[in-house]
């Protein structure tokens, strides 16, 4: 099924803008600037949807409009922004792609999946509870785990700080790969997108279970 809404997850405020937890915001900002349909998508604050919303002008990929959302709630209340938007525009959860940071993937790794558990991610958990479904698509952007990266830092502190320059470069490269796969994602050609996105960079290996 084609994607009509991409919801990038993060925390509002300048103090959170460059933190690992805002990788979902980074992605939708990149989509908005990608020039779909020959022009940039313009962000507008939409209090009724508790977030910033952009409509991409005639993406030229399928016949539907593409909406981008950055909730202005904090991460653990993301569903309060997503649910009213889905209801107002009559978008089915299966037509939504939620983009978020993923501790269980190293920087530079990406995984695309539909449904399943929230994996401890509070934003995904809240969206599933708010919309009453787990059948939406998730684009998981690897940020690494402090243990898989050899750090003693607490997880909560880790996600709320900016990545080092090497990790930031890997994450940005991953976001660029996602943008390259955007036509497949928007058309619902998820098998093709998964084949491209799940091919990890040569230097990347999966972290050990239980770390």
KEKE-3310 file (N, C-alpha, C; in steps of 0.2 Angstrom, whole numbers, plus 5000, padded with zeros to 4 digits):
npx = (5004:5002:5012:5005:5007:5022:5028:5040:5049:5053:5060:5053:5060:5075:5085:5085:5087:5099:5101:5103:5090:5082:5082:5072:5066:5076:5075:5063:5064:5074:5067:5057:5065:5070:5064:5053:5041:5046:5048:5051:5044:5033:5034:5022:5015:5003:4992:4980:4984:4994:5007:5020:5017:5018:5014:5018:5021:5012:5020:5022:5023:5014:4996:4992:4992:5007:5010:5020:5025:5030:5029:5024:5023:5031:5042:5036:5023:5019:5008:4997:4998:4999:4987:4975:4977:4978:4964:4957:4962:4958:4967:4974:4982:4991:4995:5004:5021:5032:5046:5060:5073:5085:5091:5096:5102:5117:5125:5122:5116:5100:5083:5068:5051:5035:5022:5023:5032:5035:5047:5052:5053:5047:5040:5035:5027:5017:5011:5005:4996:4988:4982:4977:4982:4995:5000:5006:5020:5037:5052:5068:5081:5097:5106:5115:5120:5125:5133:5136:5144:5155:5154:5151:5140:5124:5109:5098:5104:5113:5104:5099:5109:5121:5127:5144:5156:5160:5149:5138:5141:5139:5126:5119:5123:5115:5103:5103:5103:5090:5082:5085:5078:5065:5055:5051:5047:5036:5027:5024:5032:5038:5046:5056:5062:5067:5076:5086:5089:5092:5105:5119:5132:5149:5157:5150:5143:5131:5125:5129:5117:5108:5116)
npy = (4994:5011:5025:5038:5047:5052:5051:5059:5056:5064:5076:5091:5108:5118:5114:5100:5098:5092:5080:5062:5056:5063:5058:5055:5067:5073:5065:5068:5082:5081:5075:5085:5095:5089:5092:5086:5084:5096:5106:5113:5106:5115:5119:5120:5126:5117:5118:5110:5097:5096:5098:5101:5102:5097:5098:5090:5096:5089:5075:5067:5054:5041:5044:5051:5063:5068:5069:5076:5075:5082:5079:5091:5088:5079:5065:5053:5056:5056:5050:5058:5068:5061:5053:5062:5067:5056:5053:5064:5066:5054:5043:5027:5017:5008:5016:5024:5029:5028:5036:5033:5034:5021:5010:4997:4996:4999:5015:5021:5009:5003:4999:4993:4989:4982:4983:4973:4973:4987:4988:4994:5007:5023:5032:5025:5016:5024:5029:5017:5014:5025:5025:5013:5002:4992:4991:5000:5006:5006:5015:5012:5020:5018:5022:5017:5009:5013:5003:4994:5003:5004:5012:5019:5026:5031:5025:5034:5046:5045:5045:5058:5066:5074:5064:5059:5065:5055:5046:5054:5057:5044:5042:5052:5048:5036:5042:5048:5037:5032:5043:5041:5029:5033:5034:5021:5018:5027:5022:5010:4999:4990:4978:4980:4992:4987:4978:4986:4995:4986:4982:4983:4995:4991:4991:4989:4980:4969:4973:4963:4952:4956:4966)
npz = (5000:4996:5004:5013:5023:5032:5047:5057:5071:5087:5099:5104:5102:5102:5110:5108:5095:5089:5094:5096:5098:5089:5076:5068:5065:5058:5046:5040:5038:5029:5018:5016:5010:4999:4986:4980:4968:4962:4970:4987:5002:5013:5030:5042:5057:5066:5077:5079:5076:5084:5080:5068:5051:5034:5017:5003:4987:4974:4973:4962:4962:4961:4964:4976:4989:4999:5016:5028:5045:5060:5077:5090:5102:5116:5114:5120:5119:5106:5099:5102:5092:5080:5079:5078:5065:5056:5057:5053:5039:5035:5034:5033:5046:5039:5029:5034:5038:5050:5057:5066:5079:5082:5094:5094:5082:5073:5070:5054:5050:5044:5045:5038:5042:5044:5057:5072:5088:5099:5103:5115:5112:5116:5108:5097:5104:5110:5099:5093:5103:5103:5090:5089:5083:5076:5064:5056:5046:5049:5049:5054:5061:5063:5078:5086:5102:5118:5124:5113:5107:5115:5126:5143:5146:5152:5144:5143:5144:5133:5121:5122:5118:5106:5092:5090:5078:5068:5070:5067:5054:5048:5051:5044:5031:5030:5031:5018:5010:5013:5007:4994:4992:4992:4982:4980:4993:4994:4984:4989:4987:4995:4997:4987:4992:5005:5001:4996:5007:5018:5015:5023:5026:5022:5034:5044:5058:5066:5082:5097:5104:5119:5123)
capx = (5000:5006:5013:5002:5010:5028:5029:5046:5049:5059:5058:5053:5065:5082:5090:5085:5088:5104:5102:5102:5083:5078:5084:5066:5065:5081:5073:5057:5067:5078:5062:5054:5070:5072:5062:5048:5036:5049:5048:5052:5038:5033:5032:5017:5013:4996:4990:4975:4987:4999:5014:5022:5014:5020:5011:5023:5017:5012:5026:5023:5024:5007:4991:4990:4997:5011:5010:5025:5023:5034:5025:5027:5023:5038:5042:5032:5016:5018:5002:4992:4999:4997:4980:4970:4979:4975:4957:4955:4963:4956:4973:4974:4988:4995:4998:5009:5028:5035:5053:5063:5080:5085:5097:5098:5106:5123:5125:5123:5111:5093:5078:5061:5047:5028:5020:5028:5032:5038:5055:5054:5053:5041:5036:5031:5022:5012:5007:5001:4991:4983:4979:4974:4985:5003:5001:5010:5027:5043:5059:5072:5087:5102:5110:5120:5119:5131:5137:5139:5149:5160:5153:5148:5135:5117:5105:5094:5109:5115:5100:5098:5115:5122:5132:5151:5157:5160:5143:5134:5142:5136:5118:5118:5124:5109:5097:5103:5101:5083:5079:5086:5073:5059:5050:5049:5043:5029:5023:5022:5036:5042:5051:5062:5065:5070:5082:5091:5090:5095:5112:5123:5139:5154:5161:5145:5140:5125:5128:5128:5111:5109:5121)
capy = (5000:5017:5029:5045:5051:5051:5054:5058:5056:5068:5080:5098:5113:5119:5110:5093:5097:5089:5074:5056:5054:5067:5056:5055:5074:5074:5062:5072:5088:5080:5074:5091:5098:5085:5094:5082:5088:5102:5112:5111:5106:5120:5117:5125:5124:5115:5116:5105:5091:5096:5097:5104:5098:5099:5094:5090:5098:5084:5072:5064:5047:5039:5050:5053:5068:5066:5073:5075:5077:5082:5081:5096:5084:5076:5059:5048:5058:5056:5048:5064:5071:5056:5050:5066:5068:5051:5053:5070:5065:5047:5039:5021:5016:5005:5020:5028:5027:5031:5036:5034:5032:5014:5009:4991:4996:5004:5021:5019:5004:5005:4993:4994:4984:4984:4980:4970:4976:4994:4987:4999:5014:5026:5036:5020:5013:5029:5029:5011:5014:5030:5024:5006:4997:4991:4989:5005:5005:5009:5015:5012:5023:5016:5027:5013:5008:5015:4997:4992:5008:5004:5018:5017:5031:5028:5025:5040:5052:5044:5047:5065:5070:5073:5059:5061:5067:5049:5043:5058:5056:5038:5043:5056:5043:5032:5046:5049:5031:5032:5047:5038:5024:5036:5032:5014:5018:5030:5018:5004:4994:4989:4973:4983:4996:4983:4975:4991:4998:4982:4980:4987:4997:4985:4992:4989:4973:4970:4972:4957:4951:4957:4972)
capz = (5000:4996:5010:5013:5029:5035:5054:5060:5079:5090:5104:5101:5105:5100:5114:5106:5088:5086:5098:5093:5098:5084:5070:5064:5063:5053:5040:5037:5036:5023:5013:5014:5006:4993:4980:4977:4963:4959:4975:4994:5006:5018:5036:5046:5064:5066:5084:5080:5075:5089:5077:5062:5046:5028:5012:4997:4981:4969:4973:4955:4964:4963:4964:4982:4992:5004:5022:5033:5052:5066:5083:5094:5109:5118:5111:5123:5118:5099:5097:5102:5086:5074:5079:5075:5058:5053:5057:5049:5032:5033:5032:5036:5048:5035:5024:5037:5039:5056:5056:5073:5080:5084:5098:5092:5076:5073:5066:5047:5048:5043:5044:5037:5044:5046:5062:5077:5094:5099:5105:5120:5110:5119:5103:5094:5109:5111:5092:5093:5108:5101:5084:5090:5078:5076:5057:5052:5044:5053:5047:5060:5059:5068:5081:5091:5109:5122:5125:5107:5105:5120:5131:5149:5146:5152:5138:5143:5143:5127:5116:5122:5117:5099:5091:5088:5071:5064:5070:5064:5047:5046:5051:5038:5025:5031:5029:5011:5007:5013:5002:4987:4991:4993:4977:4981:4999:4993:4980:4993:4984:5001:4996:4984:4997:5010:4998:4996:5014:5023:5014:5027:5024:5024:5040:5050:5060:5071:5089:5100:5108:5126:5125)
cpx = (5004:5006:5010:5005:5017:5028:5036:5046:5055:5056:5058:5058:5072:5087:5090:5087:5093:5106:5100:5094:5079:5080:5078:5064:5070:5079:5068:5059:5070:5073:5059:5059:5072:5069:5057:5043:5039:5049:5048:5045:5039:5030:5027:5015:5005:4994:4985:4978:4993:5006:5015:5020:5016:5017:5016:5019:5018:5018:5027:5025:5018:5002:4989:4995:5001:5011:5016:5023:5029:5030:5028:5026:5030:5037:5037:5024:5015:5011:4996:4993:4997:4990:4975:4971:4977:4968:4954:4956:4961:4962:4973:4981:4993:4998:5002:5016:5030:5042:5056:5070:5079:5091:5100:5102:5112:5122:5127:5119:5104:5089:5071:5057:5040:5026:5025:5027:5035:5045:5057:5055:5047:5037:5032:5026:5016:5007:5003:4995:4986:4979:4975:4976:4992:5005:5004:5017:5032:5049:5064:5079:5092:5106:5116:5117:5125:5136:5140:5144:5155:5160:5149:5142:5128:5113:5101:5098:5111:5111:5098:5104:5117:5127:5139:5151:5156:5153:5138:5135:5139:5128:5116:5118:5118:5103:5097:5101:5093:5079:5080:5081:5066:5054:5047:5044:5036:5025:5021:5026:5041:5048:5057:5066:5069:5077:5088:5094:5094:5102:5116:5129:5144:5157:5156:5143:5135:5128:5125:5121:5113:5113:5117)
cpy = (5006:5021:5036:5050:5048:5055:5053:5060:5060:5072:5087:5103:5113:5115:5103:5092:5093:5082:5068:5054:5058:5064:5056:5062:5075:5071:5066:5079:5087:5079:5081:5096:5095:5087:5090:5086:5095:5107:5109:5111:5111:5118:5123:5122:5123:5113:5111:5098:5091:5094:5101:5100:5101:5095:5095:5091:5092:5080:5069:5057:5044:5045:5053:5059:5065:5071:5071:5078:5077:5084:5086:5094:5082:5069:5054:5050:5059:5054:5053:5068:5067:5055:5055:5067:5063:5051:5058:5069:5058:5043:5033:5020:5012:5009:5025:5025:5031:5030:5038:5032:5025:5012:5002:4990:5001:5010:5019:5013:5006:4999:4996:4988:4987:4980:4977:4975:4983:4994:4992:5006:5018:5029:5031:5017:5018:5029:5023:5011:5019:5028:5017:5001:4997:4990:4994:5003:5009:5009:5017:5015:5022:5022:5024:5013:5010:5009:4994:4997:5008:5010:5016:5022:5028:5029:5032:5046:5051:5047:5054:5069:5069:5068:5063:5062:5061:5046:5047:5058:5049:5038:5047:5052:5039:5036:5047:5043:5030:5037:5044:5032:5027:5035:5026:5014:5022:5026:5011:4998:4992:4983:4976:4988:4992:4980:4980:4994:4993:4979:4985:4989:4992:4985:4990:4981:4974:4969:4966:4957:4952:4963:4978)
cpz = (5000:5002:5009:5018:5031:5042:5057:5067:5082:5096:5102:5105:5102:5103:5112:5099:5085:5090:5094:5092:5093:5077:5065:5061:5057:5046:5037:5035:5029:5017:5011:5010:5000:4986:4976:4973:4961:4964:4982:4997:5011:5024:5039:5052:5064:5073:5084:5079:5080:5086:5071:5056:5039:5022:5006:4991:4976:4968:4966:4956:4966:4963:4970:4984:4998:5010:5026:5040:5057:5072:5087:5101:5110:5115:5114:5122:5110:5096:5097:5096:5080:5073:5076:5067:5054:5052:5053:5041:5030:5030:5036:5040:5044:5029:5027:5038:5045:5056:5063:5074:5083:5088:5096:5085:5076:5069:5058:5045:5048:5042:5043:5038:5045:5052:5067:5083:5094:5101:5110:5118:5112:5114:5099:5098:5109:5105:5092:5097:5106:5095:5084:5085:5078:5068:5053:5050:5048:5050:5053:5058:5065:5071:5086:5098:5113:5123:5119:5104:5110:5125:5137:5150:5147:5146:5138:5141:5136:5121:5116:5121:5109:5098:5089:5081:5067:5064:5066:5056:5044:5046:5046:5032:5025:5028:5021:5007:5007:5008:4995:4986:4992:4988:4978:4988:4998:4989:4984:4990:4990:5000:4992:4988:5002:5007:4998:5003:5018:5021:5017:5024:5026:5031:5046:5051:5065:5078:5092:5104:5115:5128:5126)
residu = (UNK:UNK:UNK:UNK:UNK:UNK:UNK:UNK:UNK:UNK:UNK:UNK:UNK:UNK:UNK:UNK:UNK:UNK:UNK:UNK:UNK:UNK:UNK:UNK:UNK:UNK:UNK:UNK:UNK:UNK:UNK:UNK:UNK:UNK:UNK:UNK:UNK:UNK:UNK:UNK:UNK:UNK:UNK:UNK:UNK:UNK:UNK:UNK:UNK:UNK:UNK:UNK:UNK:UNK:UNK:UNK:UNK:UNK:UNK:UNK:UNK:UNK:UNK:UNK:UNK:UNK:UNK:UNK:UNK:UNK:UNK:UNK:UNK:UNK:UNK:UNK:UNK:UNK:UNK:UNK:UNK:UNK:UNK:UNK:UNK:UNK:UNK:UNK:UNK:UNK:UNK:UNK:UNK:UNK:UNK:UNK:UNK:UNK:UNK:UNK:UNK:UNK:UNK:UNK:UNK:UNK:UNK:UNK:UNK:UNK:UNK:UNK:UNK:UNK:UNK:UNK:UNK:UNK:UNK:UNK:UNK:UNK:UNK:UNK:UNK:UNK:UNK:UNK:UNK:UNK:UNK:UNK:UNK:UNK:UNK:UNK:UNK:UNK:UNK:UNK:UNK:UNK:UNK:UNK:UNK:UNK:UNK:UNK:UNK:UNK:UNK:UNK:UNK:UNK:UNK:UNK:UNK:UNK:UNK:UNK:UNK:UNK:UNK:UNK:UNK:UNK:UNK:UNK:UNK:UNK:UNK:UNK:UNK:UNK:UNK:UNK:UNK:UNK:UNK:UNK:UNK:UNK:UNK:UNK:UNK:UNK:UNK:UNK:UNK:UNK:UNK:UNK:UNK:UNK:UNK:UNK:UNK:UNK:UNK:UNK:UNK:UNK:UNK:UNK:UNK:UNK:UNK:UNK:UNK:UNK:UNK)
# end
